[in-house]
Every structure is written in structure tokens, then in C-alpha cells.
Amino acid sequence: MVVGDIATGTDVLVIGAGPAGYVAAIRAGQLDLDVTLVEKEAYGGTCLNHGCIPSKALITASGLAHEAGNAEEMGIHADPAVDLSQMVNWKDGVVDQLTSGVEKLCKANGVNLLEGTARFADENTARISHGGEGQGSESVEFEHAIVATGSSPIEIPNFAYEDEPVLNSRQALALDSVPDSLVVVGAGYIGMELAGVFAKLGTDVTVIEMLEDVLPGYEADLARPVKKHAKELGIEFHFGYSASEWHEEDDGIRVVAEPAAAADGGSEASGDAASTEAELAEEPLELDAEKVLVAVGRAPVSDTLDLESAGVETDERGFIPTDDRARTNVEHIFAIGDVAGEPMLAHKGSMEGQVAAEVIAGEPSAIDYQAMPAAVFTEPEIGTVGLTQSEAEEMGFETAVGKFPFQASGRALTTGHSDGFVKIVADADAGFILGAQIVGPEASELIAELGLAIELGATLEDVAATIHAHPTLAESVMEAAENALGHAIHTLNR
Ligand SMILES: Cc1cc2nc3c(=O)[nH]c(=O)nc-3n(C[C@H](O)[C@H](O)[C@H](O)COP(=O)(O)OP(=O)(O)OC[C@H]3O[C@@H](n4cnc5c(N)ncnc54)[C@H](O)[C@@H]3O)c2cc1C
């Protein structure tokens, strides 16, 4: 403690008010713990302010404009004009409603809110600096601490985010005019979601990806309809390339990309990038654009916390390793959310936050990642949960697999979106659902049924015997289960 400082004390100090931290704080408050939540910027963290919510707001709004302008077949003739600054104002309103809701919920659950940046002074003390000049700092002594400081966008060499035409996802979500042209570096889910937004708003979008396909980490049959649709939107792809530099031109910028194998760090990627498209990448590529969006991944925010003062260890990538109770190597210090490792998803952090609070309160909680869903809000959407077929087989399961194409769904056809399918992977002997992958309309919502099925230990029979309302997209889940059992009604059973 600094001489002259009066330290306040708390049972639980939560550092960071994103979906991991604020959920942990609220749960701790519900459990009658004395809890202090410190946040340096805005309640709701990346998710509410610069991530999940703003991106989904713009995906919805740009999708609406695109749908309205492309519904000739349904007899709708419209040419919607887009006012991006009004769209961004609307998005900001949604964000404000949610972030002020978080603040109110924290207060209602007895959470002490503290604005400032926290660092560890020792294993039971944190120093909170209140920012601006003359605003001072204070010490907080804690019995337990929960680190929930999240992640930030990774920068690549020569593409600094303070250089105006270079954007990270946060900056891209705050633009107030639609760029004529945009190069997106990285075809992961953030790059693909934002490429879709801008393409629908009328931007010429080109995507550069080091690997051989979009959405690395997702199975090829899930990624395929997404790439097909993106190409229909006019998005151009260059696989097997790594952006190396950019410079100003008279009327914009020129982005230079090297074949991934030749670029710095490309050798690791080129091992995976074995497709023909990647192998074709031999000459440098030059792309003219108004702006460039770099979306190559996110890194944990752990290096500004003086973790070593508290004895908390990180791994070589800066993540804080934890056990299934969210404990770090220091018994009374916990880590949750993006800073605690993959998958970097809001709901994973929230779940870890609840568990950390319950463990601190003495409850026998633990984290179970078995039914962890993931959703990608591209067109079509992707929703996954549990094991893929190959993961299940690698683990020694004999699998029963059922598939149902949205082309055979009456409801999908009436929405005008019938690309994609539902796939269910089950244990062939006992019929337990092990995992599911959906690509298609509302996949992000539909996947919840299969998450619940896994959580409850449901079988294919259970899902097939559940009466689903007609006509709904959810019937496709029932049909996929019936298909795995060999008695689907609306597809041929093989
Ligand atoms: C464009 C985009 C779209 C996304 N879409 C989705 C999606 O659809 N679904 C999904 O599940 N996930 C999505 N994510 C990921 C999601 O935003 C993160 O997984 C989630 O926000 C992580 O939550 P967190 O609480 O761990 O960290 P964060 O939300 O990053 O919050 C951490 C908080 O800690 C604060 N902080 C950091 N250091 C300190 C300190 N020393 N003292 C005090 N405060 C500190 C930060 O200011 C921040 O508010 C998206 C991310 C992006 C960028």
C-alpha cells in the first residue's frame, strides 16, 4: 500500500465488467458476498460495447436493407437508401440500454462499482488508478479476486490501429459513413461477419486469408454455404496470403499481401494451407481500397495487471490457466472469460463467472464445457455444440449421424433462406446426443435445443419423439434425429 493510502476491503474484487466479470459480480452479490467490481472503461466490456451486440445490431440492419432490396422474387420492389450514421445511432441506443441495465443490475444486487484501472500490488491488494490527471488512486484489499480483463484485437506488423485507414473491429463498428471499398484481413468469424455487413451496405469487399478457406476451425461443409453466399454478395477472396504492408495512393490506399509461405510467420500457416487456392498464391498481391479492416484474432489482456506481484502465472500466449473451478495457480485468485483462454465467447465467460462466484461462496460448482455452443452470424448462420463426428470418432465413439437439409423444410422455403442443414451426431449404441452442427437460417437459435439435449443426456429417440410445431425451422432438428434413426419422413433415409 502507498503511504497515506486508506485501503478499502472486500470479500471479492472483480476486475473487468464484461460478460464474464459483471455476471460473476452479480452472482457473488446474490450469494451475499461483499463484492467490488472495477471497470476502467464501460460496463458490458467488449461484448456489449464493441463486439457481440453492436455487430449483431449492424448485421440485422444491413441484412434488412439487403433483403428489402433483393426481394423482387417475392414481389417486393424497393431500393432502400442507407443512412449509416442513423444506423450507428440506433445501434448505440441498443448498446446504451444494455450497458445501463448492467449497471442497474449490479447495484440492485449490492455490487460496489468502482471506476478505474486495477493492478495487483500483492496477493491480497490491488491498486486502482482513476485515470485522468489529479484523479488519484486507491488500494483495495481482497479476500478473493476474479480477473476478467478480457481480450483486445491483435495487431499485425505495419498495420497500426491508430493509422486512420487501418481499422480493428471496434473501429469498424463505429464508422459513420460506408466505405466504397474495404480489404478485410482475416476470414475468421469476426472478419466474415463484418465483411457481410459492409458488402450488404454497398461496399466492395475483398478478404485476404492466410489459410485455405473461410472460418478456420469450422468443418468445411459448414463453411461452404457461407463462402458461397459471400461470393454471391460480391465479396472477393484471396486465400494463402498474408497482408504485409499498406501505403497511401492518390485516391485511397494500396494493401500489399505476400503468399503466406513467404510472409513472416507464414510457414506455420502454409502447412495447413494445402488447398489449390493457397498453393496458387506465389506472387505478391496488391489491392486498392478506401480502408483496411484487420481481424486476425484477439489476445488476452493480462500484461497490464502486474500479475507477478500476486504470483499468478500465465501461459506463453498470455492466457491465465485455470482449473474447472476457474481457480488460477493462486488458490484465492480466479480468472474467467477471454483472459482465461479459448473459446473466447461471451457465454463461456458468463458461465465461468457464475462458477467462480459460487466456488468462492463455498458451493460445489464446476465448469462443464461439454455442451458449449458457438454461433457465427454470417449468412447463413452457423451454430455448433458438443462434438463433431470426427471428434466423437477420435474419442472412440461409434457414431450415428442424421442430417436434414433446409431445402426440405417448408418453413425455410417460406423465409427465402433454405441453404444449409442440421446435422446431429449421436452415440450409435445408446443414442445419446454427442454434438450438433447447423448451418442455415436461425442456426444460432436452433442450436439451443441440441445444447439442452446434450445437457439433459437426451437420446435421438427423445428428440425425435418431441412434437415440434409446424411449420417451424425447429422441425428440422426433429427430422435430423429421425434421419439418424432411419425413419425421417421428409427426406430419404439411407
Ligand atoms: C466484433 C466482435 C464480435 C463478437 N461477437 C460475439 C458473439 O456473437 N458471441 C460471442 O459469444 N462472443 C462474441 N465476441 C467475443 C466476446 O465479445 C468476448 O468473448 C467477451 O466480450 C469476453 O468477455 P470478457 O468479460 O472476458 O471480456 P471483455 O468483454 O473484453 O471485458 C473485459 C473488461 O475488462 C476491462 N478491463 C481490462 N483491464 C482492466 C483493468 N486492469 N482494470 C479494470 N478494468 C479492466 C475492460 O475495459 C473490459 O470492459 C465478439 C467479439 C468481437 C470483437
The ligand as a Gaussian input file, in Angstrom:
#p B3LYP/6-31G(d) Opt

LIG

0 1
 C      -16.643000      -7.831000     -33.234000
 C      -16.846000      -8.901000     -32.179000
 C      -17.959000      -9.699000     -32.230000
 C      -18.166000     -10.671000     -31.267000
 N      -19.289000     -11.444000     -31.349000
 C      -19.504000     -12.388000     -30.420000
 C      -20.675000     -13.179000     -30.450000
 O      -21.525000     -13.017000     -31.327000
 N      -20.861000     -14.108000     -29.487000
 C      -19.938000     -14.305000     -28.500000
 O      -20.165000     -15.182000     -27.646000
 N      -18.811000     -13.588000     -28.446000
 C      -18.572000     -12.628000     -29.372000
 N      -17.444000     -11.870000     -29.295000
 C      -16.473000     -12.167000     -28.237000
 C      -16.926000     -11.537000     -26.919000
 O      -17.050000     -10.146000     -27.089000
 C      -15.924000     -11.864000     -25.838000
 O      -15.741000     -13.255000     -25.762000
 C      -16.409000     -11.349000     -24.499000
 O      -16.613000      -9.965000     -24.520000
 C      -15.393000     -11.701000     -23.405000
 O      -15.887000     -11.269000     -22.196000
 P      -14.908000     -10.894000     -21.001000
 O      -15.797000     -10.435000     -19.892000
 O      -13.964000     -11.991000     -20.778000
 O      -14.040000      -9.666000     -21.535000
 P      -14.419000      -8.257000     -22.133000
 O      -15.794000      -8.222000     -22.661000
 O      -13.297000      -7.899000     -23.043000
 O      -14.414000      -7.307000     -20.865000
 C      -13.239000      -7.044000     -20.158000
 C      -13.401000      -5.730000     -19.411000
 O      -12.308000      -5.550000     -18.538000
 C      -11.942000      -4.178000     -18.521000
 N      -10.558000      -4.128000     -18.054000
 C       -9.462000      -4.631000     -18.672000
 N       -8.366000      -4.439000     -17.898000
 C       -8.785000      -3.804000     -16.768000
 C       -8.138000      -3.351000     -15.605000
 N       -6.822000      -3.517000     -15.411000
 N       -8.883000      -2.725000     -14.646000
 C      -10.219000      -2.554000     -14.812000
 N      -10.888000      -2.962000     -15.919000
 C      -10.181000      -3.598000     -16.869000
 C      -12.141000      -3.758000     -19.973000
 O      -12.296000      -2.344000     -20.076000
 C      -13.401000      -4.516000     -20.337000
 O      -14.556000      -3.741000     -20.086000
 C      -17.218000     -10.857000     -30.224000
 C      -16.085000     -10.053000     -30.171000
 C      -15.897000      -9.077000     -31.125000
 C      -14.673000      -8.202000     -31.034000

